[in-house]
Amino acid sequence: MPEKSTFHEYLSQQSRKIVNLPDSTPSPSSFTADNLNSFILEKIEPDTAYNQRCKAVVNRLCHFMQNNFPNKLRPSEVVKSGSLGKGTAVKGKSDVDLVVFLAKLTTISELREKLNDIFDRMKLYLNKYAGCKVIGTTPYAVQVSVNCHGHIHSVDILPSIDIIRKKTCDDIYAEMETRSEREKKYYSSAFAPLQVDFVSQVPTKVKNLIRLIKYWKKTEFEERTDGKRLPSSYILELIVIGQWGKVGKPENFDICKGLYHVFRAIADYRSLRHAWTENYKYNNFVGDQWYVVDPANPFNNVMEACDLWDHVAEKANEFLQSPLIKGLPSFDGWV
Ligand SMILES: [Zn+2]
Protein backbone atom coordinates (compact mmCIF):
# COMPACT_ATOMS: atom_id res chain seq x y z
CA MET A 1 0.00 0.00 0.00
CA PRO A 2 1.65 3.27 -1.10
CA GLU A 3 2.16 5.83 1.67
CA LYS A 4 -0.37 8.32 0.40
CA SER A 5 -3.26 6.14 -0.68
CA THR A 6 -6.15 6.23 1.72
CA PHE A 7 -7.90 3.24 3.18
CA HIS A 8 -10.78 3.89 0.80
CA GLU A 9 -8.49 3.98 -2.25
CA TYR A 10 -6.59 0.91 -1.12
CA LEU A 11 -9.75 -1.12 -0.74
CA SER A 12 -11.06 0.16 -4.08
CA GLN A 13 -7.84 -0.96 -5.77
CA GLN A 14 -8.13 -4.35 -4.12
CA SER A 15 -11.72 -4.64 -5.27
CA ARG A 16 -10.79 -3.63 -8.81
CA LYS A 17 -8.27 -6.46 -8.84
CA ILE A 18 -11.02 -8.79 -7.77
CA VAL A 19 -13.34 -7.61 -10.53
CA ASN A 20 -10.65 -8.37 -13.14
CA LEU A 21 -10.11 -11.93 -11.98
CA PRO A 22 -11.10 -14.86 -14.19
CA ASP A 23 -14.28 -16.76 -13.37
CA SER A 24 -12.51 -19.81 -11.98
CA THR A 25 -11.24 -17.98 -8.88
CA PRO A 26 -13.01 -18.24 -5.53
CA SER A 27 -16.22 -16.27 -5.07
CA PRO A 28 -15.76 -12.50 -4.92
CA SER A 29 -17.07 -12.37 -1.39
CA SER A 30 -14.45 -14.70 0.06
CA PHE A 31 -11.72 -13.05 -2.01
CA THR A 32 -12.69 -9.62 -0.79
CA ALA A 33 -12.62 -10.87 2.77
CA ASP A 34 -9.16 -12.34 2.16
CA ASN A 35 -7.82 -9.03 0.93
CA LEU A 36 -9.31 -7.27 3.85
CA ASN A 37 -7.84 -9.82 6.22
CA SER A 38 -4.35 -9.44 4.79
CA PHE A 39 -4.79 -5.68 5.01
CA ILE A 40 -5.68 -6.11 8.68
CA LEU A 41 -2.68 -8.34 9.29
CA GLU A 42 -0.18 -6.17 7.39
CA LYS A 43 -1.37 -2.68 8.09
CA ILE A 44 -3.82 -2.64 10.93
CA GLU A 45 -3.33 -5.23 13.61
CA PRO A 46 -0.32 -4.37 15.74
CA ASP A 47 1.90 -7.43 15.85
CA THR A 48 3.05 -8.51 19.26
CA ALA A 49 6.62 -7.21 18.93
CA TYR A 50 5.39 -3.83 17.77
CA ASN A 51 2.82 -3.71 20.52
CA GLN A 52 5.38 -4.60 23.15
CA ARG A 53 7.77 -1.87 22.04
CA CYS A 54 5.00 0.74 22.24
CA LYS A 55 3.88 -0.57 25.60
CA ALA A 56 7.45 -0.42 26.93
CA VAL A 57 7.74 3.24 25.91
CA VAL A 58 4.42 4.08 27.55
CA ASN A 59 5.33 2.07 30.63
CA ARG A 60 8.50 4.11 30.98
CA LEU A 61 6.43 7.28 31.13
CA CYS A 62 4.10 5.71 33.73
CA HIS A 63 7.11 4.60 35.70
CA PHE A 64 8.56 8.10 35.57
CA MET A 65 5.36 9.60 36.98
CA GLN A 66 5.16 7.00 39.72
CA ASN A 67 8.76 7.52 40.82
CA ASN A 68 9.55 11.14 40.08
CA PHE A 69 6.37 13.08 40.75
CA PRO A 70 6.45 14.95 44.10
CA ASN A 71 4.32 13.72 46.96
CA LYS A 72 1.42 16.08 46.12
CA LEU A 73 1.14 14.50 42.67
CA ARG A 74 2.00 10.97 43.69
CA PRO A 75 -0.13 8.52 41.70
CA SER A 76 -1.73 5.62 43.56
CA GLU A 77 -2.14 4.08 40.11
CA VAL A 78 -1.77 4.96 36.43
CA VAL A 79 -4.46 3.44 34.20
CA LYS A 80 -3.64 3.02 30.52
CA SER A 81 -6.73 3.88 28.56
CA GLY A 82 -7.12 4.96 24.92
CA SER A 83 -6.51 2.55 22.07
CA LEU A 84 -3.35 1.05 23.51
CA GLY A 85 -4.93 0.29 26.87
CA LYS A 86 -8.04 -1.23 25.32
CA GLY A 87 -6.23 -3.36 22.75
CA THR A 88 -7.75 -1.53 19.78
CA ALA A 89 -4.64 0.34 18.62
CA VAL A 90 -3.86 0.72 14.93
CA LYS A 91 -0.21 0.21 13.98
CA GLY A 92 1.73 3.46 14.32
CA LYS A 93 -1.39 5.50 14.97
CA SER A 94 -2.36 4.74 18.52
CA ASP A 95 -3.17 7.52 20.91
CA VAL A 96 -2.72 6.91 24.59
CA ASP A 97 -4.68 8.19 27.55
CA LEU A 98 -3.03 7.84 30.92
CA VAL A 99 -5.37 8.37 33.83
CA VAL A 100 -3.33 9.27 36.88
CA PHE A 101 -5.13 8.53 40.13
CA LEU A 102 -3.74 10.99 42.64
CA ALA A 103 -3.17 9.46 46.07
CA LYS A 104 -3.50 12.75 47.95
CA LEU A 105 -6.94 13.83 46.76
CA THR A 106 -10.30 12.36 47.77
CA THR A 107 -13.15 14.22 46.09
CA ILE A 108 -13.86 15.35 42.54
CA SER A 109 -14.66 18.88 43.79
CA GLU A 110 -11.18 19.05 45.28
CA LEU A 111 -9.73 17.86 41.98
CA ARG A 112 -11.61 20.52 40.06
CA GLU A 113 -10.45 23.26 42.43
CA LYS A 114 -6.81 22.28 42.23
CA LEU A 115 -6.68 21.15 38.61
CA ASN A 116 -4.80 24.14 37.16
CA ASP A 117 -2.20 23.92 39.87
CA ILE A 118 -1.89 20.16 39.26
CA PHE A 119 -1.42 20.80 35.52
CA ASP A 120 1.34 23.34 36.18
CA ARG A 121 3.21 21.02 38.49
CA MET A 122 2.82 18.07 36.15
CA LYS A 123 4.15 20.07 33.19
CA LEU A 124 7.16 21.08 35.22
CA TYR A 125 8.04 17.48 36.03
CA LEU A 126 7.12 16.03 32.62
CA ASN A 127 9.43 18.53 30.91
CA LYS A 128 12.28 16.98 32.85
CA TYR A 129 11.53 13.64 31.25
CA ALA A 130 13.77 13.35 28.19
CA GLY A 131 11.49 11.18 26.11
CA CYS A 132 8.44 13.39 26.24
CA LYS A 133 7.48 16.88 25.16
CA VAL A 134 4.68 18.91 26.72
CA ILE A 135 2.31 20.10 23.97
CA GLY A 136 -0.31 21.88 26.05
CA THR A 137 -3.41 21.31 28.13
CA THR A 138 -7.06 20.54 27.48
CA PRO A 139 -9.72 21.24 30.14
CA TYR A 140 -9.01 17.77 31.60
CA ALA A 141 -5.52 16.73 30.52
CA VAL A 142 -1.90 17.61 29.99
CA GLN A 143 -0.96 16.66 26.44
CA VAL A 144 2.50 15.35 25.69
CA SER A 145 4.10 13.66 22.72
CA VAL A 146 6.40 10.70 23.09
CA ASN A 147 8.89 9.49 20.50
CA CYS A 148 8.65 5.76 19.99
CA HIS A 149 10.90 3.91 17.51
CA GLY A 150 10.30 6.25 14.57
CA HIS A 151 6.73 7.24 15.30
CA ILE A 152 5.08 9.54 17.79
CA HIS A 153 2.39 8.83 20.35
CA SER A 154 0.26 11.70 21.48
CA VAL A 155 -0.47 11.06 25.12
CA ASP A 156 -3.16 12.69 27.23
CA ILE A 157 -2.34 12.63 30.92
CA LEU A 158 -5.54 12.95 32.92
CA PRO A 159 -5.32 13.60 36.66
CA SER A 160 -8.19 11.87 38.44
CA ILE A 161 -9.26 10.14 41.63
CA ASP A 162 -9.76 6.47 42.25
CA ILE A 163 -13.38 6.90 43.40
CA ILE A 164 -14.67 3.71 41.78
CA ARG A 165 -12.65 1.57 44.18
CA LYS A 166 -13.75 3.56 47.22
CA LYS A 167 -17.48 3.85 46.49
CA THR A 168 -20.06 1.83 44.62
CA CYS A 169 -21.01 3.04 41.16
CA ASP A 170 -24.56 3.66 42.40
CA ASP A 171 -23.23 6.01 45.09
CA ILE A 172 -21.07 7.85 42.58
CA TYR A 173 -23.95 8.24 40.12
CA ALA A 174 -26.20 9.50 42.94
CA GLU A 175 -23.54 12.05 43.89
CA MET A 176 -23.22 13.14 40.24
CA GLU A 177 -26.97 13.68 40.08
CA THR A 178 -26.55 16.61 42.50
CA ARG A 179 -23.77 18.25 40.48
CA SER A 180 -23.97 20.77 37.63
CA GLU A 181 -23.51 19.59 34.02
CA ARG A 182 -20.08 21.15 34.04
CA GLU A 183 -18.95 19.49 37.23
CA LYS A 184 -20.22 16.09 36.06
CA LYS A 185 -17.61 16.20 33.30
CA TYR A 186 -14.79 16.15 35.87
CA TYR A 187 -15.90 12.64 36.88
CA SER A 188 -15.33 11.21 33.40
CA SER A 189 -11.71 10.07 33.65
CA ALA A 190 -12.41 8.32 36.96
CA PHE A 191 -14.46 5.82 34.95
CA ALA A 192 -11.54 4.86 32.68
CA PRO A 193 -11.01 1.41 34.28
CA LEU A 194 -14.66 0.49 33.58
CA GLN A 195 -14.39 1.73 29.99
CA VAL A 196 -11.18 -0.22 29.45
CA ASP A 197 -12.84 -3.40 30.79
CA PHE A 198 -15.89 -2.88 28.59
CA VAL A 199 -13.94 -2.52 25.35
CA SER A 200 -11.13 -5.01 26.10
CA GLN A 201 -13.54 -7.92 26.62
CA VAL A 202 -14.79 -8.05 23.00
CA PRO A 203 -13.38 -10.75 20.67
CA THR A 204 -10.38 -10.01 18.42
CA LYS A 205 -12.54 -9.84 15.33
CA VAL A 206 -14.60 -7.01 16.78
CA LYS A 207 -11.37 -5.24 17.76
CA ASN A 208 -10.19 -5.55 14.16
CA LEU A 209 -13.43 -4.03 12.95
CA ILE A 210 -12.87 -1.19 15.41
CA ARG A 211 -9.31 -0.77 14.10
CA LEU A 212 -10.55 -0.57 10.50
CA ILE A 213 -13.06 2.15 11.40
CA LYS A 214 -10.39 4.09 13.29
CA TYR A 215 -8.03 3.71 10.35
CA TRP A 216 -10.76 5.05 8.09
CA LYS A 217 -11.21 8.04 10.39
CA LYS A 218 -7.47 8.74 10.46
CA THR A 219 -7.11 8.61 6.68
CA GLU A 220 -10.38 10.17 5.51
CA PHE A 221 -10.56 13.27 7.68
CA GLU A 222 -8.35 16.28 8.08
CA GLU A 223 -6.98 16.30 11.61
CA ARG A 224 -7.83 20.02 11.99
CA THR A 225 -11.49 20.77 11.52
CA ASP A 226 -11.73 24.46 12.52
CA GLY A 227 -12.51 23.82 16.14
CA LYS A 228 -15.17 21.26 15.25
CA ARG A 229 -14.85 17.85 16.81
CA LEU A 230 -14.68 14.54 14.97
CA PRO A 231 -15.98 11.43 16.72
CA SER A 232 -13.51 10.20 19.34
CA SER A 233 -12.08 6.69 19.25
CA TYR A 234 -14.32 5.77 22.17
CA ILE A 235 -17.48 6.76 20.25
CA LEU A 236 -16.42 4.62 17.31
CA GLU A 237 -15.63 1.70 19.64
CA LEU A 238 -19.06 1.96 21.22
CA ILE A 239 -20.87 2.20 17.88
CA VAL A 240 -19.12 -0.95 16.62
CA ILE A 241 -19.80 -2.83 19.86
CA GLY A 242 -23.40 -1.62 19.86
CA GLN A 243 -24.11 -2.70 16.29
CA TRP A 244 -22.40 -6.04 16.90
CA GLY A 245 -24.48 -6.49 20.06
CA LYS A 246 -27.68 -5.83 18.12
CA VAL A 247 -27.10 -8.93 15.99
CA GLY A 248 -26.43 -11.20 18.96
CA LYS A 249 -22.65 -10.76 19.41
CA PRO A 250 -21.48 -13.39 16.91
CA GLU A 251 -17.94 -14.54 17.78
CA ASN A 252 -17.26 -15.07 14.11
CA PHE A 253 -18.59 -12.95 11.27
CA ASP A 254 -17.77 -11.65 7.80
CA ILE A 255 -15.65 -8.57 8.41
CA CYS A 256 -16.85 -6.96 5.12
CA LYS A 257 -20.45 -7.33 6.21
CA GLY A 258 -19.52 -5.97 9.62
CA LEU A 259 -17.97 -2.95 7.90
CA TYR A 260 -21.10 -2.50 5.79
CA HIS A 261 -23.40 -2.53 8.82
CA VAL A 262 -21.23 -0.21 10.90
CA PHE A 263 -20.93 2.30 8.04
CA ARG A 264 -24.69 2.09 7.47
CA ALA A 265 -25.17 2.86 11.16
CA ILE A 266 -22.79 5.84 10.99
CA ALA A 267 -24.43 7.13 7.79
CA ASP A 268 -27.77 6.90 9.55
CA TYR A 269 -26.47 8.23 12.89
CA ARG A 270 -29.81 9.83 13.77
CA SER A 271 -31.14 6.32 14.31
CA LEU A 272 -28.38 5.25 16.70
CA ARG A 273 -29.74 4.21 20.06
CA HIS A 274 -27.32 2.28 22.25
CA ALA A 275 -27.25 1.91 26.00
CA TRP A 276 -25.82 -0.86 28.17
CA THR A 277 -26.70 -2.28 31.54
CA GLU A 278 -23.29 -3.41 32.81
CA ASN A 279 -22.98 -0.67 35.43
CA TYR A 280 -26.49 0.82 35.74
CA LYS A 281 -29.96 -0.24 34.63
CA TYR A 282 -31.65 3.03 33.61
CA ASN A 283 -31.30 5.29 30.57
CA ASN A 284 -31.15 9.07 31.09
CA PHE A 285 -31.41 9.67 27.34
CA VAL A 286 -34.35 7.45 26.50
CA GLY A 287 -36.41 10.46 25.31
CA ASP A 288 -33.66 11.70 22.98
CA GLN A 289 -33.84 11.02 19.28
CA TRP A 290 -30.41 9.42 19.16
CA TYR A 291 -27.90 8.41 21.77
CA VAL A 292 -24.95 6.18 22.55
CA VAL A 293 -24.63 6.21 26.32
CA ASP A 294 -21.25 5.58 27.93
CA PRO A 295 -21.58 2.17 29.64
CA ALA A 296 -19.50 3.55 32.53
CA ASN A 297 -21.20 6.93 32.87
CA PRO A 298 -25.01 7.24 32.65
CA PHE A 299 -24.76 11.03 32.22
CA ASN A 300 -22.60 10.88 29.12
CA ASN A 301 -24.22 10.59 25.70
CA VAL A 302 -20.98 10.17 23.77
CA MET A 303 -22.65 11.30 20.52
CA GLU A 304 -22.68 14.87 21.86
CA ALA A 305 -18.89 15.05 21.90
CA CYS A 306 -18.87 15.28 18.07
CA ASP A 307 -20.35 18.19 16.12
CA LEU A 308 -19.50 16.95 12.64
CA TRP A 309 -21.94 14.05 12.33
CA ASP A 310 -23.37 15.22 8.99
CA HIS A 311 -19.88 15.38 7.50
CA VAL A 312 -18.97 11.99 8.99
CA ALA A 313 -22.22 10.50 7.65
CA GLU A 314 -21.41 11.84 4.19
CA LYS A 315 -18.01 10.13 4.27
CA ALA A 316 -19.61 6.90 5.49
CA ASN A 317 -22.04 7.07 2.56
CA GLU A 318 -19.10 7.47 0.19
CA PHE A 319 -17.56 4.33 1.63
CA LEU A 320 -20.82 2.45 1.14
CA GLN A 321 -20.49 3.20 -2.61
CA SER A 322 -17.05 1.55 -2.80
CA PRO A 323 -16.66 -1.58 -4.96
CA LEU A 324 -15.78 -3.57 -1.84
CA ILE A 325 -19.24 -2.99 -0.41
CA LYS A 326 -21.02 -3.03 -3.77
CA GLY A 327 -19.45 -6.44 -4.37
CA LEU A 328 -21.03 -8.03 -1.31
CA PRO A 329 -23.34 -10.83 -2.40
CA SER A 330 -25.88 -9.96 0.28
CA PHE A 331 -26.36 -7.27 2.89
CA ASP A 332 -28.30 -9.40 5.39
CA GLY A 333 -26.77 -10.14 8.76
CA TRP A 334 -23.10 -10.23 9.71
CA VAL A 335 -22.35 -13.90 9.06
ZN1 LIG B 1 4.89 3.19 19.64
Boltz pocket constraint, residues with backbone or C-beta under 6 A from the ligand:
constraints:
  - pocket:
      binder: B
      contacts: [[A, 50], [A, 53], [A, 54], [A, 55], [A, 57], [A, 148], [A, 149], [A, 151], [A, 153]]
      max_distance: 6.0
